[in-house]
């Protein structure tokens, strides 16, 4: 039996990058994978890839920053599948600038998706998990939440906030059969990162003790582990997957 067989999983920001790798990993582990993203073309493309390997998968265009939109979509999924077992809060954006140059709009955009989005999805979906006395919630943070990063006040604030939320929610929801954990990826070689200049990539690699950037699939494997029964006693943890950057 596969580790996530008969599980219904929602992955926000699942159309591309780490989220897409997570979607493939979950599908290979037997889960029904529901992708939420704002990029409809890439989202549907990923769903088709999953269907091609025999998985059950659907795409919903959802802005996680909009509470009503999340609530409506969750109701549709519950109506169809009767439950939601796993939530991966992976959706996130960047609007980088130094504090001096950062606008209120840039600040608010990142907060609304990266932090309020996690609140919206978790609040609404956890209510259904409580009813079934089971759930796995996995929040995507970042190593920059642990040591900061120049020009990312807004992004770092949200990812540090996600860690704080994870600790608090694990205490509130743990007794309801729901575990809440965070994953803090380091430098991961997504398609977006691959487009960076080679000299920049070399600098990034030099900061990693094992001498290379991570693969999206390596983050996806941690997602799958935390979603499985093998991780049933892990709750409130933040797992850094960064090749040793935070040592």
C-alpha positions as CSV (number, residue, x, y, z in Angstrom):
1,X,0.0,0.0,0.0
2,X,1.3,3.4,-0.9
3,X,1.9,5.9,2.0
4,X,-0.8,8.4,0.9
5,X,-3.4,6.0,-0.6
6,X,-7.0,7.2,-0.2
7,X,-5.9,10.6,1.0
8,X,-7.3,13.9,-0.4
9,X,-4.5,16.5,-0.6
10,X,-4.6,20.2,-1.4
11,X,-1.4,21.8,-2.5
12,X,-1.5,25.6,-2.8
13,X,0.9,27.0,-5.3
14,X,1.1,23.6,-6.9
15,X,1.3,24.5,-10.5
16,X,5.1,25.0,-10.6
17,X,8.3,24.7,-8.7
18,X,8.4,23.0,-5.3
19,X,4.6,22.8,-5.3
20,X,4.6,20.9,-8.6
21,X,7.2,18.5,-7.3
22,X,5.1,18.0,-4.3
23,X,2.1,17.2,-6.4
24,X,4.0,14.6,-8.4
25,X,5.3,13.0,-5.2
26,X,1.9,12.9,-3.5
27,X,0.4,11.4,-6.7
28,X,3.1,8.7,-6.8
29,X,2.3,7.9,-3.1
30,X,-1.4,7.3,-4.0
31,X,-3.0,10.6,-3.0
32,X,-5.8,12.4,-4.9
33,X,-4.0,15.7,-5.6
34,X,-6.0,19.0,-5.8
35,X,-3.9,21.9,-7.0
36,X,-4.7,25.5,-6.2
37,X,-2.8,28.2,-8.0
38,X,-3.4,31.5,-9.8
39,X,-1.6,30.3,-12.9
40,X,-4.3,28.4,-14.7
41,X,-2.3,27.2,-17.7
42,X,0.5,25.7,-15.7
43,X,-1.9,24.3,-13.1
44,X,-3.9,22.5,-15.7
45,X,-0.7,21.3,-17.4
46,X,0.5,19.8,-14.1
47,X,-2.9,18.1,-13.5
48,X,-2.7,16.5,-16.9
49,X,0.8,15.2,-16.1
50,X,-0.6,13.6,-13.0
51,X,-3.5,12.1,-14.8
52,X,-1.1,10.7,-17.4
53,X,0.5,8.6,-14.7
54,X,-2.9,7.3,-13.5
55,X,-3.5,9.8,-10.6
56,X,-6.7,11.5,-9.7
57,X,-6.1,15.2,-9.8
58,X,-8.0,18.5,-10.2
59,X,-7.1,22.2,-10.6
60,X,-8.8,25.2,-9.0
61,X,-7.9,28.8,-9.7
62,X,-7.8,30.2,-6.1
63,X,-6.4,33.3,-4.6
64,X,-5.6,32.2,-1.1
65,X,-5.5,35.8,0.1
66,X,-9.3,36.0,-0.5
67,X,-11.1,34.3,2.4
68,X,-14.5,34.0,0.6
69,X,-12.8,32.4,-2.4
70,X,-11.1,29.8,-0.3
71,X,-14.3,29.1,1.6
72,X,-16.3,28.6,-1.6
73,X,-13.7,26.3,-3.1
74,X,-13.3,24.2,0.0
75,X,-17.1,23.7,0.1
76,X,-17.0,22.4,-3.5
77,X,-14.2,20.0,-2.7
78,X,-16.0,18.7,0.5
79,X,-19.2,18.2,-1.5
80,X,-17.3,16.1,-4.1
81,X,-14.7,14.2,-2.0
82,X,-16.4,14.3,1.5
83,X,-13.1,15.1,3.2
84,X,-9.7,16.8,3.1
85,X,-6.8,14.9,4.7
86,X,-3.7,17.0,3.8
87,X,-3.1,20.7,3.3
88,X,0.2,22.0,2.0
89,X,0.4,25.7,2.4
90,X,3.0,26.2,-0.4
91,X,1.7,29.3,-2.2
92,X,4.0,32.3,-1.9
93,X,5.2,35.4,-3.7
94,X,8.2,37.8,-3.5
95,X,8.3,41.6,-4.0
96,X,11.9,42.3,-3.1
97,X,13.3,45.7,-2.2
98,X,15.3,47.3,0.5
99,X,13.3,48.8,3.4
100,X,14.1,52.3,2.0
101,X,12.6,51.4,-1.4
102,X,9.9,49.0,-0.4
103,X,6.4,50.3,-1.0
104,X,3.3,49.7,1.2
105,X,1.9,47.8,-1.8
106,X,4.8,45.5,-2.0
107,X,4.6,44.9,1.7
108,X,0.8,44.2,1.7
109,X,1.0,42.0,-1.4
110,X,3.5,39.6,0.2
111,X,1.7,39.6,3.6
112,X,-1.7,38.9,2.0
113,X,-0.5,35.8,0.1
114,X,2.3,34.4,2.2
115,X,0.8,34.9,5.7
116,X,-2.9,35.7,5.4
117,X,-3.2,33.0,2.8
118,X,-1.9,30.4,5.2
119,X,-4.4,31.7,7.8
120,X,-7.3,31.5,5.4
121,X,-6.6,28.0,4.1
122,X,-5.7,26.6,7.5
123,X,-8.7,28.1,9.4
124,X,-11.3,26.9,6.8
125,X,-9.8,23.5,6.0
126,X,-8.9,22.6,9.6
127,X,-12.5,22.8,10.6
128,X,-13.2,19.8,8.4
129,X,-10.2,18.0,9.6
130,X,-11.4,18.4,13.2
131,X,-14.7,16.8,12.3
132,X,-12.9,13.7,11.0
133,X,-10.3,13.8,13.8
134,X,-7.4,13.6,11.4
135,X,-5.3,16.0,9.3
136,X,-1.8,16.8,8.2
137,X,-1.0,20.5,7.7
138,X,2.4,21.4,6.2
139,X,3.5,25.0,5.9
140,X,6.3,26.2,3.6
141,X,8.6,28.6,5.4
142,X,12.2,29.4,4.3
143,X,15.7,29.4,5.8
144,X,15.7,33.2,5.4
145,X,13.1,33.1,8.3
146,X,15.9,31.8,10.5
147,X,18.7,34.2,9.5
148,X,17.2,37.1,7.5
149,X,18.0,38.2,4.0
150,X,19.0,41.5,2.6
151,X,16.1,43.2,0.6
152,X,13.4,40.8,1.8
153,X,11.9,42.4,4.9
154,X,8.4,41.5,3.7
155,X,9.2,38.0,2.6
156,X,11.2,37.2,5.7
157,X,8.5,38.5,8.0
158,X,6.0,36.2,6.4
159,X,8.2,33.1,6.5
160,X,9.1,33.8,10.2
161,X,5.4,34.3,10.9
162,X,4.6,31.0,9.3
163,X,7.0,29.3,11.8
164,X,5.2,31.0,14.7
165,X,1.8,30.0,13.4
166,X,3.0,26.5,13.0
167,X,4.0,26.2,16.6
168,X,0.8,27.8,17.9
169,X,-1.5,25.8,15.6
170,X,0.3,22.5,16.5
171,X,-0.7,23.1,20.1
172,X,-4.3,24.0,19.3
173,X,-5.0,21.3,16.7
174,X,-2.8,18.4,18.0
175,X,-5.4,17.1,20.4
176,X,-7.8,17.0,17.5
177,X,-5.7,14.5,15.6
178,X,-4.1,17.1,13.3
179,X,-0.4,17.7,13.1
180,X,1.0,21.0,11.9
181,X,4.6,21.3,10.7
182,X,6.8,23.6,8.7
183,X,9.5,23.0,6.1
184,X,12.2,25.6,5.5
185,X,13.8,25.1,2.1
186,X,17.2,26.6,1.4
187,X,18.4,27.4,-2.1
188,X,16.4,25.2,-4.4
189,X,17.0,24.8,-8.1
190,X,13.5,25.5,-9.5
191,X,13.0,26.6,-13.1
192,X,12.9,30.2,-11.9
193,X,16.3,29.9,-10.1
194,X,17.8,28.1,-13.1
195,X,17.3,31.4,-15.1
196,X,19.6,33.3,-12.8
197,X,23.1,34.2,-14.1
198,X,25.7,31.5,-13.7
199,X,27.9,33.6,-11.4
200,X,25.0,34.2,-9.0
201,X,24.3,30.5,-8.9
202,X,27.9,29.8,-8.1
203,X,27.7,32.3,-5.2
204,X,24.6,30.6,-3.9
205,X,26.3,27.2,-4.1
206,X,29.3,28.4,-2.2
207,X,27.1,29.2,0.8
208,X,25.9,25.6,1.0
209,X,28.1,23.2,3.0
210,X,27.4,20.3,0.7
211,X,28.3,22.4,-2.3
212,X,25.1,22.3,-4.4
213,X,21.6,23.7,-4.6
214,X,18.7,21.5,-3.6
215,X,16.2,19.9,-6.0
216,X,12.5,20.5,-5.7
217,X,12.0,16.7,-5.4
218,X,14.0,16.8,-2.1
219,X,11.6,19.2,-0.6
220,X,8.6,17.2,-2.0
221,X,10.0,14.1,-0.2
222,X,9.8,15.9,3.2
223,X,6.3,17.0,2.4
224,X,5.3,13.4,1.7
225,X,6.9,12.1,4.8
226,X,5.2,14.7,7.1
227,X,1.9,13.9,5.4
228,X,2.3,10.1,6.1
229,X,1.6,8.0,9.1
230,X,5.3,7.6,9.6
231,X,5.4,11.2,10.9
232,X,2.4,10.9,13.2
233,X,4.4,12.0,16.2
234,X,6.0,15.0,14.6
235,X,4.1,18.1,15.5
236,X,5.1,21.8,15.7
237,X,8.5,21.2,14.0
238,X,10.3,23.3,11.5
239,X,12.5,21.1,9.3
240,X,15.3,22.9,7.5
241,X,16.1,21.3,4.1
242,X,19.1,23.4,3.1
243,X,22.2,21.4,2.7
244,X,23.5,22.7,6.1
245,X,23.1,26.5,5.4
246,X,21.7,27.2,8.9
247,X,24.4,25.4,10.8
